[in-house]
Amino acid sequence: MKYVDLHVHSNASDGTMSPSQVVAYAASKNLSAMALTDHDTVEGVQEALTAAASLPVEVIPGMELSALYHEKEIHILGLFADYKNPQLLKQLENLRAVRSRRNSVILERLAADGICITVEELQASNPDTVITRAHFARVLVERGIVSNMAQAFKKYLQTGGKYCPKKETFSPELALKLLKECRAFPALAHPLQYKFGTEELNGLVAYLKELGLAGLEVYHSSNNQYESMKLKEMALKYQLLPTGGSDFHGKNKPDIDLGTGRGGLHVSSLLLEDIRNKHSKMYP
């Protein structure tokens, strides 16, 4: 049996490994394929594809788009994306500018309380990274201001809190439109992490299905076996294909390993073949 990981992050967003390092690690873990799905960016895709050319692992170009639904941020994966699509790149650049303004506000608010952080510290070794709250959390841990990432988020980086204004995101309509524009296979990421009730989650999935959603992330590091089973039933109900991945971030989520999550995750390559076949029919 071959295995894949269809939800992976690099330091192009909030992971700690470069795209080429992630690909090499995937090969060392004997994965047959991985999808690079950085947050609101495709900047790392070309590097990952180049690295994979000399390794026995397939890299699937992707991204993880943020959108707002019922005042909660949701994430939609796009697999097999045309990462050079001009409209996509334009919209992602606009979103990057919005993020930059928000990050400036966070820096100002922290500095006002004596915590002075530079953009260079946040960027670390990658000046092209899309800076997220995880970058702030990492610096706060490195400075010894907090003891771990979770504490950083709880004390300093709660969205809408003292230091961190709410993030402007795409609407679900625009997110799905963009994914269709770049010929991607769209799947709702980690559905249970949004803490919706059963009725509201069903409403979200039904709504996104009308907009073109094609998959549901049934297998994820945060799910137990029972939860994955319930999500598989939901995927069947809405005629969505199950997808799955670890949500690997390197040292930013040290308890989650590539391919195996927290130890029990195994996503069959057969699942990827179903997605590949569906994708080819969506965009003949």
C-alpha positions as CSV (number, residue, x, y, z in Angstrom):
1,M,0.0,0.0,0.0
2,K,1.3,3.5,-0.9
3,Y,0.5,6.6,1.1
4,V,0.1,10.3,0.4
5,D,-0.2,13.5,2.4
6,L,-2.5,16.1,0.8
7,H,-2.2,18.9,3.4
8,V,1.4,20.2,3.9
9,H,2.9,23.6,4.7
10,S,6.3,25.0,4.1
11,N,8.0,28.3,5.1
12,A,6.3,29.9,2.2
13,S,3.6,30.4,4.8
14,D,3.7,29.2,8.4
15,G,5.7,26.0,8.2
16,T,9.4,25.8,9.2
17,M,10.9,23.8,6.3
18,S,11.6,25.2,2.9
19,P,9.5,23.7,0.0
20,S,12.5,21.6,-1.1
21,Q,13.2,20.4,2.4
22,V,9.5,19.3,2.8
23,V,9.7,17.3,-0.5
24,A,12.9,15.6,0.5
25,Y,11.4,14.7,3.8
26,A,8.3,13.3,2.1
27,A,10.6,11.1,-0.1
28,S,12.4,9.9,3.1
29,K,9.1,9.0,4.6
30,N,8.3,6.9,1.4
31,L,5.2,8.9,0.5
32,S,4.3,8.5,-3.1
33,A,2.8,12.0,-3.3
34,M,2.3,15.2,-1.3
35,A,0.3,18.4,-1.9
36,L,2.0,21.7,-0.9
37,T,-1.0,23.7,0.4
38,D,0.5,26.9,2.0
39,H,-1.9,29.5,3.4
40,D,-3.1,32.0,0.7
41,T,0.0,31.6,-1.4
42,V,1.5,29.4,-4.1
43,E,5.0,30.9,-3.8
44,G,6.6,27.7,-2.8
45,V,5.1,25.4,-5.5
46,Q,7.7,25.9,-8.2
47,E,10.6,25.1,-5.7
48,A,8.8,22.0,-4.6
49,L,8.1,20.8,-8.1
50,T,11.8,21.3,-9.0
51,A,12.9,19.4,-5.9
52,A,10.6,16.5,-6.8
53,A,12.0,16.1,-10.3
54,S,14.9,14.1,-8.9
55,L,13.0,12.3,-6.2
56,P,10.5,9.4,-6.1
57,V,7.6,11.6,-4.8
58,E,4.9,13.5,-6.7
59,V,4.2,17.1,-5.7
60,I,0.7,18.3,-6.3
61,P,0.5,22.1,-6.6
62,G,-2.0,23.5,-4.1
63,M,-3.0,26.1,-1.6
64,E,-5.2,26.6,1.4
65,L,-7.5,29.6,1.0
66,S,-9.0,31.4,4.0
67,A,-12.7,32.5,3.8
68,L,-15.2,33.9,6.2
69,Y,-18.5,32.1,6.9
70,H,-20.9,33.1,9.7
71,E,-18.1,35.3,11.2
72,K,-15.7,32.3,11.4
73,E,-12.7,31.7,9.3
74,I,-12.8,28.5,7.3
75,H,-10.1,27.0,5.0
76,I,-10.6,25.6,1.6
77,L,-7.9,23.5,0.0
78,G,-7.2,23.7,-3.8
79,L,-5.4,20.6,-5.2
80,F,-3.9,20.3,-8.7
81,A,-4.1,24.1,-9.1
82,D,-2.7,26.1,-12.0
83,Y,-0.4,28.0,-9.8
84,K,0.6,30.4,-12.5
85,N,-3.0,31.6,-13.2
86,P,-2.9,35.5,-13.5
87,Q,-6.2,36.1,-11.8
88,L,-5.3,33.9,-8.9
89,L,-1.9,35.6,-8.5
90,K,-3.5,39.0,-8.5
91,Q,-6.0,38.1,-5.8
92,L,-3.4,36.5,-3.7
93,E,-1.2,39.6,-4.0
94,N,-4.2,41.7,-2.9
95,L,-4.7,39.4,0.1
96,R,-1.0,39.6,0.9
97,A,-1.2,43.4,1.1
98,V,-4.2,43.1,3.5
99,R,-2.2,40.7,5.7
100,S,0.8,43.1,5.7
101,R,-1.4,45.9,7.0
102,R,-2.8,43.7,9.7
103,N,0.7,42.6,10.7
104,S,1.8,46.2,11.0
105,V,-1.1,46.8,13.5
106,I,0.0,43.7,15.5
107,L,3.6,45.0,15.6
108,E,2.4,48.4,16.7
109,R,0.2,47.1,19.5
110,L,2.9,44.7,20.8
111,A,5.5,47.6,20.7
112,A,3.1,49.8,22.7
113,D,3.4,47.2,25.5
114,G,7.1,47.0,25.2
115,I,7.4,43.9,22.9
116,C,9.3,45.2,19.9
117,I,9.5,42.7,17.1
118,T,11.0,43.4,13.6
119,V,9.7,42.2,10.3
120,E,13.1,40.5,9.7
121,E,12.6,38.4,12.8
122,L,9.2,37.3,11.5
123,Q,10.5,36.4,8.1
124,A,13.4,34.4,9.6
125,S,15.3,32.8,6.7
126,N,12.6,33.4,4.0
127,P,11.9,37.0,3.0
128,D,9.2,35.9,0.7
129,T,7.1,34.1,3.3
130,V,3.5,35.0,3.9
131,I,3.6,36.2,7.5
132,T,0.9,34.6,9.7
133,R,0.1,34.6,13.4
134,A,2.4,31.5,13.7
135,H,5.4,33.7,12.8
136,F,4.6,36.0,15.7
137,A,4.1,33.0,18.0
138,R,7.4,31.6,17.1
139,V,9.2,34.9,17.9
140,L,7.4,35.2,21.2
141,V,8.6,31.7,22.1
142,E,12.1,32.4,21.0
143,R,12.2,35.5,23.1
144,G,11.1,33.6,26.2
145,I,8.0,35.9,26.5
146,V,5.8,32.7,26.4
147,S,6.8,29.1,27.0
148,N,5.0,27.6,23.9
149,M,3.1,28.4,20.7
150,A,-0.3,27.6,22.4
151,Q,0.4,30.2,25.1
152,A,1.4,32.8,22.5
153,F,-1.9,32.4,20.7
154,K,-3.9,32.4,23.9
155,K,-2.3,35.5,25.5
156,Y,-1.3,37.6,22.5
157,L,-2.7,36.4,19.2
158,Q,-6.4,35.7,19.7
159,T,-8.2,37.1,16.6
160,G,-10.1,40.2,17.6
161,G,-8.2,40.5,20.9
162,K,-6.1,43.3,22.2
163,Y,-3.1,42.8,19.9
164,C,-4.6,41.0,16.9
165,P,-7.4,42.6,14.8
166,K,-9.7,40.3,12.7
167,K,-8.2,39.3,9.4
168,E,-9.8,40.3,6.1
169,T,-10.4,37.2,4.0
170,F,-12.1,36.1,0.9
171,S,-15.8,35.3,0.8
172,P,-16.6,31.6,0.2
173,E,-18.0,32.7,-3.2
174,L,-14.7,34.3,-4.2
175,A,-12.6,31.5,-2.9
176,L,-14.5,28.9,-4.8
177,K,-14.5,31.1,-7.9
178,L,-10.8,31.5,-7.7
179,L,-10.2,27.8,-7.3
180,K,-12.4,27.1,-10.3
181,E,-10.5,29.8,-12.3
182,C,-7.2,28.0,-11.6
183,R,-8.7,24.6,-12.4
184,A,-8.2,23.3,-8.8
185,F,-10.0,20.5,-7.0
186,P,-11.6,22.3,-4.0
187,A,-12.0,20.6,-0.6
188,L,-13.1,21.9,2.8
189,A,-10.2,21.6,5.2
190,H,-10.5,20.1,8.7
191,P,-14.3,20.6,9.0
192,L,-14.5,19.9,12.7
193,Q,-12.0,22.5,13.7
194,Y,-14.5,25.3,13.2
195,K,-16.6,24.1,16.1
196,F,-19.9,24.4,14.2
197,G,-22.9,22.4,15.5
198,T,-24.1,19.6,13.3
199,E,-26.8,21.6,11.6
200,E,-24.5,24.5,10.9
201,L,-21.7,22.3,9.6
202,N,-24.2,20.6,7.3
203,G,-25.4,24.0,6.1
204,L,-21.8,25.1,5.4
205,V,-21.0,21.9,3.4
206,A,-24.3,22.1,1.4
207,Y,-23.6,25.8,0.7
208,L,-20.1,25.2,-0.5
209,K,-21.2,22.3,-2.6
210,E,-23.5,24.6,-4.5
211,L,-20.5,26.9,-5.1
212,G,-18.5,24.0,-6.5
213,L,-16.9,22.2,-3.6
214,A,-15.7,18.7,-4.7
215,G,-14.0,17.3,-1.6
216,L,-14.1,17.0,2.2
217,E,-11.0,16.5,4.3
218,V,-12.1,13.4,6.1
219,Y,-8.7,12.3,7.4
220,H,-6.8,14.9,9.4
221,S,-4.4,14.9,12.4
222,S,-7.0,16.5,14.6
223,N,-9.6,13.8,14.0
224,N,-10.1,10.5,15.9
225,Q,-11.3,7.4,14.1
226,Y,-15.0,8.1,15.0
227,E,-14.8,11.7,13.8
228,S,-13.3,10.5,10.5
229,M,-16.1,8.0,10.1
230,K,-18.7,10.7,10.6
231,L,-17.0,12.9,8.1
232,K,-16.9,10.1,5.6
233,E,-20.6,9.7,6.0
234,M,-21.0,13.4,5.4
235,A,-18.9,13.2,2.2
236,L,-21.1,10.4,1.0
237,K,-24.2,12.4,1.8
238,Y,-23.1,15.4,-0.3
239,Q,-21.4,13.4,-3.0
240,L,-18.0,14.8,-2.1
241,L,-14.7,12.9,-2.4
242,P,-12.8,12.3,0.8
243,T,-9.3,13.8,1.1
244,G,-6.8,13.7,3.8
245,G,-3.5,15.1,5.1
246,S,-1.5,15.7,8.2
247,D,-1.5,19.6,8.2
248,F,2.3,19.4,8.7
249,H,4.0,22.6,9.7
250,G,7.4,21.3,10.9
251,K,8.6,22.7,14.2
252,N,5.6,25.0,14.5
253,K,3.4,21.9,15.1
254,P,6.0,19.5,16.5
255,D,3.5,16.9,17.5
256,I,2.3,16.5,13.8
257,D,4.6,14.5,11.5
258,L,4.5,14.4,7.7
259,G,2.4,11.6,6.5
260,T,1.4,10.2,9.9
261,G,0.1,13.2,11.8
262,R,0.1,12.3,15.5
263,G,1.0,8.8,14.7
264,G,-2.1,7.1,13.4
265,L,-2.8,8.9,10.2
266,H,-2.4,7.0,6.9
267,V,-3.9,8.4,3.7
268,S,-4.0,5.8,0.9
269,S,-2.8,6.7,-2.6
270,L,-6.1,5.2,-3.9
271,L,-7.9,8.2,-2.4
272,L,-5.6,10.5,-4.5
273,E,-6.4,8.5,-7.6
274,D,-10.1,9.1,-7.1
275,I,-9.4,12.8,-6.8
276,R,-7.2,12.8,-9.8
277,N,-9.9,11.1,-11.9
278,K,-12.6,13.5,-10.7
279,H,-10.3,16.5,-11.4
280,S,-9.8,15.4,-15.0
281,K,-13.6,15.2,-15.5
282,M,-14.1,18.6,-13.9
283,Y,-11.6,20.2,-16.3
284,P,-11.6,18.1,-19.5
